[in-house]
Amino acid sequence: MIAQMKKKYILIQLCAVLILLVLPTLTVSSSGQMSAIFSFSFFSLVQLFLALILDAEWRIFLKPQEVPARKNFFSVILNHLQWTSITIGLLMFTYAAITVLSLFLPQLLSHSEQNLQNISPGITNILFLIINVFCASYYEEVIYRQTVPESLLSFTKNKYIKILFELLTLMLFALGHLYLGIAAVANAFICGIFLRLCRIKTGSVSSGTAAHLIYNMTLFIFILLS
């Protein structure tokens, strides 16, 4: 009885997340003023609040009850550091590969980055950039690497349907970047695979958030210095 109520709650929450948080990202038509990321953003605080609630809820109430394997504290930390490093490397390699490919297919490139190239941010702007990027990274890891895929997987044991659900989540994440161009969609899809793998291997979104944050910050710094 409790298990059935739990699945019903997961289904209701999943539908709410998809309708209110995921599907609206598919209708964004432009990147807007990207320079706004260097200033205070109430939207980022909302993202952080929602991510904290969904992450805590999943960890405490919704994740499958499994017998935890005994792990040494240092081995857990080492595992997180290892997968954070591996994921960062894979994300950087993906970006480099997509960038090189875009040189031969210029129509795939997005011109949204040009909005940042003439900006000379101060210390306060950089601080807001870090906060906004962290909030967005944590939010996306909670939504696309934990809440949506784990909720979908909880409804089936069929491995083929599980693969389908994983691909569906990857497509939703990738298409949410369509306003940045086709290259960004391809980049997000491939990066989404590595970030999801990081979540599976570590059992939490912390390592993926760290990798996502470092990756995004590196790209912003690269664009600003170019």
Number of C-alpha atoms within 10 A of each C-alpha: 5 7 8 9 10 13 15 12 13 21 16 11 16 19 14 12 16 14 11 11 14 20 15 11 16 16 12 15 11 12 16 11 10 12 16 14 18 21 16 16 14 10 12 18 15 13 18 21 14 16 22 15 11 19 21 13 13 18 12 8 10 19 14 10 7 6 6 6 6 6 8 9 9 9 10 12 12 12 15 22 16 14 21 24 15 14 25 22 14 18 24 16 13 18 20 13 12 18 18 12 14 16 11 9 11 12 11 19 18 17 10 16 15 12 15 20 15 12 13 10 15 9 9 12 17 16 15 17 22 18 21 24 21 21 21 22 24 23 24 23 25 27 24 20 26 22 23 23 21 23 19 20 17 15 13 12 9 9 10 10 14 18 12 13 19 20 16 15 24 22 16 20 24 21 23 20 23 22 19 20 18 18 22 22 21 20 19 25 20 18 24 24 18 21 27 21 16 25 23 15 13 19 13 18 24 17 27 30 24 21 25 26 22 19 19 19 16 13 14 17 12 11 16 17 12 9
